[in-house]
Amino acid sequence: MPMSETELLLKGYGLTTAEIFYRMPDYQNVLNTFVWQEYDLAPDHPRLFEFIEFWQDSIEGPLHSIRYSHRTMLSSGEWRSVVGELTYH
């Protein structure tokens, strides 16, 4: 069963966004873009590299360049366990 987004964030994953520039198969002088987003682990980015390998093996448009950013959505100082809850009427 896949992990939820919260579980991924608690395990250190962050949101990786990649802007992929590739050449059109029939028009090599034309560059097109594709935006990819996934929760991934920095600095190795295994999911991003897995997607790049998939692209090179399965998609006809040759890659030109890739620009990416990574943002950790939750850090250790931002999360805390709540033991109780108070409600005022």
Jmol script that loads the backbone (N, CA, C; Angstrom):
load data "model"
ATOM      1  N   MET A   1       0.843  -1.180   0.000  1.00  0.00           N
ATOM      2  CA  MET A   1       0.000   0.000   0.000  1.00  0.00           C
ATOM      3  C   MET A   1       0.891   1.248   0.000  1.00  0.00           C
ATOM      4  N   PRO A   2       0.621   2.193  -0.891  1.00  0.00           N
ATOM      5  CA  PRO A   2       1.445   3.400  -0.954  1.00  0.00           C
ATOM      6  C   PRO A   2       1.261   4.257   0.303  1.00  0.00           C
ATOM      7  N   MET A   3       2.324   4.970   0.673  1.00  0.00           N
ATOM      8  CA  MET A   3       2.271   5.846   1.839  1.00  0.00           C
ATOM      9  C   MET A   3       1.478   7.106   1.523  1.00  0.00           C
ATOM     10  N   SER A   4       0.836   7.652   2.535  1.00  0.00           N
ATOM     11  CA  SER A   4       0.112   8.911   2.360  1.00  0.00           C
ATOM     12  C   SER A   4       1.119  10.064   2.269  1.00  0.00           C
ATOM     13  N   GLU A   5       0.626  11.220   1.837  1.00  0.00           N
ATOM     14  CA  GLU A   5       1.500  12.390   1.725  1.00  0.00           C
ATOM     15  C   GLU A   5       2.080  12.769   3.082  1.00  0.00           C
ATOM     16  N   THR A   6       1.289  12.658   4.128  1.00  0.00           N
ATOM     17  CA  THR A   6       1.768  12.996   5.469  1.00  0.00           C
ATOM     18  C   THR A   6       2.882  12.055   5.900  1.00  0.00           C
ATOM     19  N   GLU A   7       2.722  10.757   5.639  1.00  0.00           N
ATOM     20  CA  GLU A   7       3.770   9.792   5.978  1.00  0.00           C
ATOM     21  C   GLU A   7       5.057  10.089   5.227  1.00  0.00           C
ATOM     22  N   LEU A   8       4.935  10.440   3.945  1.00  0.00           N
ATOM     23  CA  LEU A   8       6.120  10.790   3.168  1.00  0.00           C
ATOM     24  C   LEU A   8       6.821  12.010   3.746  1.00  0.00           C
ATOM     25  N   LEU A   9       6.042  13.035   4.116  1.00  0.00           N
ATOM     26  CA  LEU A   9       6.628  14.250   4.672  1.00  0.00           C
ATOM     27  C   LEU A   9       7.339  13.965   5.992  1.00  0.00           C
ATOM     28  N   LEU A  10       6.750  13.114   6.829  1.00  0.00           N
ATOM     29  CA  LEU A  10       7.363  12.787   8.111  1.00  0.00           C
ATOM     30  C   LEU A  10       8.634  11.959   7.936  1.00  0.00           C
ATOM     31  N   LYS A  11       8.769  11.273   6.802  1.00  0.00           N
ATOM     32  CA  LYS A  11       9.972  10.478   6.534  1.00  0.00           C
ATOM     33  C   LYS A  11      11.054  11.288   5.821  1.00  0.00           C
ATOM     34  N   GLY A  12      10.834  12.592   5.640  1.00  0.00           N
ATOM     35  CA  GLY A  12      11.867  13.450   5.065  1.00  0.00           C
ATOM     36  C   GLY A  12      11.695  13.774   3.592  1.00  0.00           C
ATOM     37  N   TYR A  13      10.615  13.318   2.985  1.00  0.00           N
ATOM     38  CA  TYR A  13      10.385  13.628   1.578  1.00  0.00           C
ATOM     39  C   TYR A  13       9.986  15.087   1.421  1.00  0.00           C
ATOM     40  N   GLY A  14      10.256  15.645   0.270  1.00  0.00           N
ATOM     41  CA  GLY A  14       9.837  16.987  -0.071  1.00  0.00           C
ATOM     42  C   GLY A  14       9.289  16.989  -1.484  1.00  0.00           C
ATOM     43  N   LEU A  15       8.660  18.076  -1.860  1.00  0.00           N
ATOM     44  CA  LEU A  15       8.073  18.175  -3.195  1.00  0.00           C
ATOM     45  C   LEU A  15       9.144  18.599  -4.194  1.00  0.00           C
ATOM     46  N   THR A  16       9.376  17.758  -5.180  1.00  0.00           N
ATOM     47  CA  THR A  16      10.322  18.059  -6.249  1.00  0.00           C
ATOM     48  C   THR A  16       9.524  18.424  -7.496  1.00  0.00           C
ATOM     49  N   THR A  17       9.851  19.546  -8.090  1.00  0.00           N
ATOM     50  CA  THR A  17       9.220  19.995  -9.324  1.00  0.00           C
ATOM     51  C   THR A  17      10.303  20.094 -10.383  1.00  0.00           C
ATOM     52  N   ALA A  18      10.070  19.452 -11.516  1.00  0.00           N
ATOM     53  CA  ALA A  18      11.042  19.482 -12.618  1.00  0.00           C
ATOM     54  C   ALA A  18      10.372  20.029 -13.871  1.00  0.00           C
ATOM     55  N   GLU A  19      11.039  20.975 -14.502  1.00  0.00           N
ATOM     56  CA  GLU A  19      10.609  21.484 -15.802  1.00  0.00           C
ATOM     57  C   GLU A  19      11.528  20.843 -16.837  1.00  0.00           C
ATOM     58  N   ILE A  20      10.946  19.998 -17.662  1.00  0.00           N
ATOM     59  CA  ILE A  20      11.715  19.202 -18.622  1.00  0.00           C
ATOM     60  C   ILE A  20      11.568  19.822 -20.008  1.00  0.00           C
ATOM     61  N   PHE A  21      12.696  20.160 -20.606  1.00  0.00           N
ATOM     62  CA  PHE A  21      12.715  20.688 -21.966  1.00  0.00           C
ATOM     63  C   PHE A  21      13.120  19.546 -22.893  1.00  0.00           C
ATOM     64  N   TYR A  22      12.327  19.320 -23.929  1.00  0.00           N
ATOM     65  CA  TYR A  22      12.635  18.231 -24.863  1.00  0.00           C
ATOM     66  C   TYR A  22      12.345  18.675 -26.287  1.00  0.00           C
ATOM     67  N   ARG A  23      12.983  17.998 -27.207  1.00  0.00           N
ATOM     68  CA  ARG A  23      12.805  18.309 -28.629  1.00  0.00           C
ATOM     69  C   ARG A  23      11.660  17.483 -29.194  1.00  0.00           C
ATOM     70  N   MET A  24      10.893  18.096 -30.059  1.00  0.00           N
ATOM     71  CA  MET A  24       9.811  17.369 -30.733  1.00  0.00           C
ATOM     72  C   MET A  24      10.434  16.347 -31.679  1.00  0.00           C
ATOM     73  N   PRO A  25       9.922  15.117 -31.706  1.00  0.00           N
ATOM     74  CA  PRO A  25      10.533  14.078 -32.538  1.00  0.00           C
ATOM     75  C   PRO A  25      10.617  14.445 -34.019  1.00  0.00           C
ATOM     76  N   ASP A  26       9.568  15.043 -34.579  1.00  0.00           N
ATOM     77  CA  ASP A  26       9.557  15.366 -36.007  1.00  0.00           C
ATOM     78  C   ASP A  26      10.124  16.745 -36.324  1.00  0.00           C
ATOM     79  N   TYR A  27      10.270  17.585 -35.318  1.00  0.00           N
ATOM     80  CA  TYR A  27      10.760  18.946 -35.507  1.00  0.00           C
ATOM     81  C   TYR A  27      11.857  19.207 -34.484  1.00  0.00           C
ATOM     82  N   GLN A  28      13.072  18.828 -34.784  1.00  0.00           N
ATOM     83  CA  GLN A  28      14.183  18.887 -33.842  1.00  0.00           C
ATOM     84  C   GLN A  28      14.541  20.308 -33.409  1.00  0.00           C
ATOM     85  N   ASN A  29      14.111  21.319 -34.163  1.00  0.00           N
ATOM     86  CA  ASN A  29      14.407  22.701 -33.788  1.00  0.00           C
ATOM     87  C   ASN A  29      13.370  23.286 -32.834  1.00  0.00           C
ATOM     88  N   VAL A  30      12.336  22.517 -32.520  1.00  0.00           N
ATOM     89  CA  VAL A  30      11.272  22.993 -31.631  1.00  0.00           C
ATOM     90  C   VAL A  30      11.462  22.382 -30.241  1.00  0.00           C
ATOM     91  N   LEU A  31      11.528  23.247 -29.222  1.00  0.00           N
ATOM     92  CA  LEU A  31      11.598  22.783 -27.842  1.00  0.00           C
ATOM     93  C   LEU A  31      10.206  22.860 -27.213  1.00  0.00           C
ATOM     94  N   ASN A  32       9.866  21.851 -26.463  1.00  0.00           N
ATOM     95  CA  ASN A  32       8.608  21.813 -25.744  1.00  0.00           C
ATOM     96  C   ASN A  32       8.925  21.593 -24.274  1.00  0.00           C
ATOM     97  N   THR A  33       7.976  21.864 -23.392  1.00  0.00           N
ATOM     98  CA  THR A  33       8.211  21.675 -21.964  1.00  0.00           C
ATOM     99  C   THR A  33       7.178  20.731 -21.362  1.00  0.00           C
ATOM    100  N   PHE A  34       7.600  20.071 -20.298  1.00  0.00           N
ATOM    101  CA  PHE A  34       6.739  19.173 -19.532  1.00  0.00           C
ATOM    102  C   PHE A  34       7.070  19.412 -18.064  1.00  0.00           C
ATOM    103  N   VAL A  35       6.053  19.595 -17.225  1.00  0.00           N
ATOM    104  CA  VAL A  35       6.277  19.816 -15.796  1.00  0.00           C
ATOM    105  C   VAL A  35       5.922  18.542 -15.047  1.00  0.00           C
ATOM    106  N   TRP A  36       6.847  18.097 -14.214  1.00  0.00           N
ATOM    107  CA  TRP A  36       6.699  16.874 -13.421  1.00  0.00           C
ATOM    108  C   TRP A  36       6.817  17.222 -11.949  1.00  0.00           C
ATOM    109  N   GLN A  37       5.909  16.690 -11.103  1.00  0.00           N
ATOM    110  CA  GLN A  37       5.980  16.908  -9.658  1.00  0.00           C
ATOM    111  C   GLN A  37       5.774  15.589  -8.942  1.00  0.00           C
ATOM    112  N   GLU A  38       6.571  15.386  -7.899  1.00  0.00           N
ATOM    113  CA  GLU A  38       6.473  14.155  -7.106  1.00  0.00           C
ATOM    114  C   GLU A  38       7.170  14.388  -5.775  1.00  0.00           C
ATOM    115  N   TYR A  39       6.741  13.668  -4.750  1.00  0.00           N
ATOM    116  CA  TYR A  39       7.463  13.697  -3.484  1.00  0.00           C
ATOM    117  C   TYR A  39       8.715  12.850  -3.639  1.00  0.00           C
ATOM    118  N   ASP A  40       9.859  13.422  -3.256  1.00  0.00           N
ATOM    119  CA  ASP A  40      11.148  12.766  -3.494  1.00  0.00           C
ATOM    120  C   ASP A  40      12.110  13.101  -2.359  1.00  0.00           C
ATOM    121  N   LEU A  41      13.177  12.338  -2.279  1.00  0.00           N
ATOM    122  CA  LEU A  41      14.195  12.538  -1.248  1.00  0.00           C
ATOM    123  C   LEU A  41      15.399  13.274  -1.828  1.00  0.00           C
ATOM    124  N   ALA A  42      15.734  14.406  -1.222  1.00  0.00           N
ATOM    125  CA  ALA A  42      16.944  15.126  -1.627  1.00  0.00           C
ATOM    126  C   ALA A  42      18.107  14.581  -0.808  1.00  0.00           C
ATOM    127  N   PRO A  43      19.316  14.595  -1.251  1.00  0.00           N
ATOM    128  CA  PRO A  43      19.813  15.178  -2.495  1.00  0.00           C
ATOM    129  C   PRO A  43      19.892  14.183  -3.650  1.00  0.00           C
ATOM    130  N   ASP A  44      19.534  12.906  -3.400  1.00  0.00           N
ATOM    131  CA  ASP A  44      19.700  11.886  -4.446  1.00  0.00           C
ATOM    132  C   ASP A  44      18.582  11.887  -5.483  1.00  0.00           C
ATOM    133  N   HIS A  45      17.392  12.291  -5.132  1.00  0.00           N
ATOM    134  CA  HIS A  45      16.236  12.364  -6.032  1.00  0.00           C
ATOM    135  C   HIS A  45      16.012  11.067  -6.816  1.00  0.00           C
ATOM    136  N   PRO A  46      15.781   9.934  -6.131  1.00  0.00           N
ATOM    137  CA  PRO A  46      15.614   8.666  -6.843  1.00  0.00           C
ATOM    138  C   PRO A  46      14.400   8.628  -7.765  1.00  0.00           C
ATOM    139  N   ARG A  47      13.292   9.252  -7.363  1.00  0.00           N
ATOM    140  CA  ARG A  47      12.094   9.223  -8.219  1.00  0.00           C
ATOM    141  C   ARG A  47      12.280  10.070  -9.473  1.00  0.00           C
ATOM    142  N   LEU A  48      12.956  11.200  -9.339  1.00  0.00           N
ATOM    143  CA  LEU A  48      13.221  12.041 -10.508  1.00  0.00           C
ATOM    144  C   LEU A  48      14.096  11.298 -11.508  1.00  0.00           C
ATOM    145  N   PHE A  49      15.177  10.670 -11.022  1.00  0.00           N
ATOM    146  CA  PHE A  49      16.058   9.951 -11.934  1.00  0.00           C
ATOM    147  C   PHE A  49      15.374   8.724 -12.541  1.00  0.00           C
ATOM    148  N   GLU A  50      14.476   8.102 -11.780  1.00  0.00           N
ATOM    149  CA  GLU A  50      13.701   6.978 -12.326  1.00  0.00           C
ATOM    150  C   GLU A  50      12.811   7.463 -13.461  1.00  0.00           C
ATOM    151  N   PHE A  51      12.189   8.663 -13.298  1.00  0.00           N
ATOM    152  CA  PHE A  51      11.354   9.215 -14.361  1.00  0.00           C
ATOM    153  C   PHE A  51      12.189   9.589 -15.585  1.00  0.00           C
ATOM    154  N   ILE A  52      13.377  10.145 -15.364  1.00  0.00           N
ATOM    155  CA  ILE A  52      14.248  10.505 -16.489  1.00  0.00           C
ATOM    156  C   ILE A  52      14.644   9.249 -17.276  1.00  0.00           C
ATOM    157  N   GLU A  53      14.969   8.172 -16.565  1.00  0.00           N
ATOM    158  CA  GLU A  53      15.293   6.908 -17.250  1.00  0.00           C
ATOM    159  C   GLU A  53      14.092   6.387 -18.031  1.00  0.00           C
ATOM    160  N   PHE A  54      12.884   6.478 -17.448  1.00  0.00           N
ATOM    161  CA  PHE A  54      11.671   6.078 -18.158  1.00  0.00           C
ATOM    162  C   PHE A  54      11.506   6.899 -19.428  1.00  0.00           C
ATOM    163  N   TRP A  55      11.716   8.219 -19.313  1.00  0.00           N
ATOM    164  CA  TRP A  55      11.578   9.103 -20.469  1.00  0.00           C
ATOM    165  C   TRP A  55      12.536   8.676 -21.581  1.00  0.00           C
ATOM    166  N   GLN A  56      13.802   8.466 -21.227  1.00  0.00           N
ATOM    167  CA  GLN A  56      14.797   8.119 -22.236  1.00  0.00           C
ATOM    168  C   GLN A  56      14.505   6.767 -22.883  1.00  0.00           C
ATOM    169  N   ASP A  57      13.924   5.831 -22.133  1.00  0.00           N
ATOM    170  CA  ASP A  57      13.638   4.502 -22.665  1.00  0.00           C
ATOM    171  C   ASP A  57      12.324   4.432 -23.444  1.00  0.00           C
ATOM    172  N   SER A  58      11.337   5.260 -23.081  1.00  0.00           N
ATOM    173  CA  SER A  58       9.984   5.055 -23.595  1.00  0.00           C
ATOM    174  C   SER A  58       9.412   6.192 -24.434  1.00  0.00           C
ATOM    175  N   ILE A  59       9.965   7.390 -24.352  1.00  0.00           N
ATOM    176  CA  ILE A  59       9.380   8.534 -25.041  1.00  0.00           C
ATOM    177  C   ILE A  59      10.325   8.982 -26.145  1.00  0.00           C
ATOM    178  N   GLU A  60       9.742   9.279 -27.298  1.00  0.00           N
ATOM    179  CA  GLU A  60      10.554   9.582 -28.486  1.00  0.00           C
ATOM    180  C   GLU A  60      11.229  10.949 -28.445  1.00  0.00           C
ATOM    181  N   GLY A  61      10.673  11.901 -27.722  1.00  0.00           N
ATOM    182  CA  GLY A  61      11.241  13.245 -27.696  1.00  0.00           C
ATOM    183  C   GLY A  61      12.535  13.285 -26.903  1.00  0.00           C
ATOM    184  N   PRO A  62      13.680  13.538 -27.570  1.00  0.00           N
ATOM    185  CA  PRO A  62      14.962  13.575 -26.853  1.00  0.00           C
ATOM    186  C   PRO A  62      15.029  14.749 -25.881  1.00  0.00           C
ATOM    187  N   LEU A  63      15.608  14.501 -24.709  1.00  0.00           N
ATOM    188  CA  LEU A  63      15.729  15.528 -23.692  1.00  0.00           C
ATOM    189  C   LEU A  63      16.746  16.591 -24.104  1.00  0.00           C
ATOM    190  N   HIS A  64      16.421  17.831 -23.825  1.00  0.00           N
ATOM    191  CA  HIS A  64      17.338  18.940 -24.054  1.00  0.00           C
ATOM    192  C   HIS A  64      17.964  19.359 -22.729  1.00  0.00           C
ATOM    193  N   SER A  65      17.120  19.653 -21.722  1.00  0.00           N
ATOM    194  CA  SER A  65      17.610  20.051 -20.409  1.00  0.00           C
ATOM    195  C   SER A  65      16.489  19.873 -19.384  1.00  0.00           C
ATOM    196  N   ILE A  66      16.896  19.884 -18.110  1.00  0.00           N
ATOM    197  CA  ILE A  66      15.944  19.746 -17.009  1.00  0.00           C
ATOM    198  C   ILE A  66      16.315  20.759 -15.942  1.00  0.00           C
ATOM    199  N   ARG A  67      15.313  21.489 -15.482  1.00  0.00           N
ATOM    200  CA  ARG A  67      15.492  22.443 -14.386  1.00  0.00           C
ATOM    201  C   ARG A  67      14.569  21.984 -13.262  1.00  0.00           C
ATOM    202  N   TYR A  68      15.124  21.837 -12.050  1.00  0.00           N
ATOM    203  CA  TYR A  68      14.290  21.327 -10.968  1.00  0.00           C
ATOM    204  C   TYR A  68      14.509  22.099  -9.675  1.00  0.00           C
ATOM    205  N   SER A  69      13.530  21.996  -8.800  1.00  0.00           N
ATOM    206  CA  SER A  69      13.639  22.577  -7.460  1.00  0.00           C
ATOM    207  C   SER A  69      13.050  21.581  -6.471  1.00  0.00           C
ATOM    208  N   HIS A  70      13.501  21.693  -5.237  1.00  0.00           N
ATOM    209  CA  HIS A  70      13.035  20.777  -4.196  1.00  0.00           C
ATOM    210  C   HIS A  70      12.687  21.594  -2.967  1.00  0.00           C
ATOM    211  N   ARG A  71      11.544  21.330  -2.395  1.00  0.00           N
ATOM    212  CA  ARG A  71      11.099  22.062  -1.199  1.00  0.00           C
ATOM    213  C   ARG A  71      10.638  21.062  -0.159  1.00  0.00           C
ATOM    214  N   THR A  72      11.298  21.077   1.005  1.00  0.00           N
ATOM    215  CA  THR A  72      10.859  20.263   2.122  1.00  0.00           C
ATOM    216  C   THR A  72       9.663  20.961   2.744  1.00  0.00           C
ATOM    217  N   MET A  73       8.552  20.280   2.751  1.00  0.00           N
ATOM    218  CA  MET A  73       7.318  20.895   3.202  1.00  0.00           C
ATOM    219  C   MET A  73       7.191  20.913   4.725  1.00  0.00           C
ATOM    220  N   LEU A  74       7.888  20.018   5.395  1.00  0.00           N
ATOM    221  CA  LEU A  74       7.750  19.879   6.833  1.00  0.00           C
ATOM    222  C   LEU A  74       9.122  19.595   7.411  1.00  0.00           C
ATOM    223  N   SER A  75       9.537  20.389   8.358  1.00  0.00           N
ATOM    224  CA  SER A  75      10.822  20.118   8.993  1.00  0.00           C
ATOM    225  C   SER A  75      10.590  19.687  10.437  1.00  0.00           C
ATOM    226  N   SER A  76      11.618  19.188  11.069  1.00  0.00           N
ATOM    227  CA  SER A  76      11.471  18.637  12.412  1.00  0.00           C
ATOM    228  C   SER A  76      10.958  19.666  13.415  1.00  0.00           C
ATOM    229  N   GLY A  77      11.270  20.931  13.245  1.00  0.00           N
ATOM    230  CA  GLY A  77      10.808  21.954  14.160  1.00  0.00           C
ATOM    231  C   GLY A  77       9.378  22.392  13.938  1.00  0.00           C
ATOM    232  N   GLU A  78       8.770  22.009  12.828  1.00  0.00           N
ATOM    233  CA  GLU A  78       7.429  22.459  12.499  1.00  0.00           C
ATOM    234  C   GLU A  78       6.343  21.467  12.901  1.00  0.00           C
ATOM    235  N   TRP A  79       6.709  20.254  13.273  1.00  0.00           N
ATOM    236  CA  TRP A  79       5.722  19.242  13.608  1.00  0.00           C
ATOM    237  C   TRP A  79       5.830  18.906  15.079  1.00  0.00           C
ATOM    238  N   ARG A  80       4.702  18.763  15.733  1.00  0.00           N
ATOM    239  CA  ARG A  80       4.723  18.351  17.127  1.00  0.00           C
ATOM    240  C   ARG A  80       3.513  17.479  17.402  1.00  0.00           C
ATOM    241  N   SER A  81       3.634  16.602  18.351  1.00  0.00           N
ATOM    242  CA  SER A  81       2.567  15.707  18.727  1.00  0.00           C
ATOM    243  C   SER A  81       1.646  16.420  19.714  1.00  0.00           C
ATOM    244  N   VAL A  82       0.351  16.312  19.496  1.00  0.00           N
ATOM    245  CA  VAL A  82      -0.630  16.914  20.382  1.00  0.00           C
ATOM    246  C   VAL A  82      -1.229  15.803  21.232  1.00  0.00           C
ATOM    247  N   VAL A  83      -1.142  15.967  22.561  1.00  0.00           N
ATOM    248  CA  VAL A  83      -1.601  14.939  23.475  1.00  0.00           C
ATOM    249  C   VAL A  83      -3.077  15.124  23.806  1.00  0.00           C
ATOM    250  N   GLY A  84      -3.547  16.338  23.941  1.00  0.00           N
ATOM    251  CA  GLY A  84      -4.933  16.564  24.319  1.00  0.00           C
ATOM    252  C   GLY A  84      -5.535  17.724  23.553  1.00  0.00           C
ATOM    253  N   GLU A  85      -6.819  17.950  23.789  1.00  0.00           N
ATOM    254  CA  GLU A  85      -7.503  19.035  23.110  1.00  0.00           C
ATOM    255  C   GLU A  85      -8.463  19.664  24.102  1.00  0.00           C
ATOM    256  N   LEU A  86      -8.500  20.999  24.158  1.00  0.00           N
ATOM    257  CA  LEU A  86      -9.418  21.732  25.018  1.00  0.00           C
ATOM    258  C   LEU A  86     -10.486  22.381  24.170  1.00  0.00           C
ATOM    259  N   THR A  87     -11.719  22.278  24.605  1.00  0.00           N
ATOM    260  CA  THR A  87     -12.826  22.896  23.877  1.00  0.00           C
ATOM    261  C   THR A  87     -13.586  23.823  24.833  1.00  0.00           C
ATOM    262  N   TYR A  88     -13.814  25.072  24.437  1.00  0.00           N
ATOM    263  CA  TYR A  88     -14.586  26.031  25.238  1.00  0.00           C
ATOM    264  C   TYR A  88     -15.929  26.210  24.571  1.00  0.00           C
ATOM    265  N   HIS A  89     -16.966  26.269  25.419  1.00  0.00           N
ATOM    266  CA  HIS A  89     -18.328  26.425  24.881  1.00  0.00           C
ATOM    267  C   HIS A  89     -18.707  27.855  24.777  1.00  0.00           C
TER     268      HIS A  89
END
end "model"
wireframe off; spacefill off
backbone 0.3
color backbone group
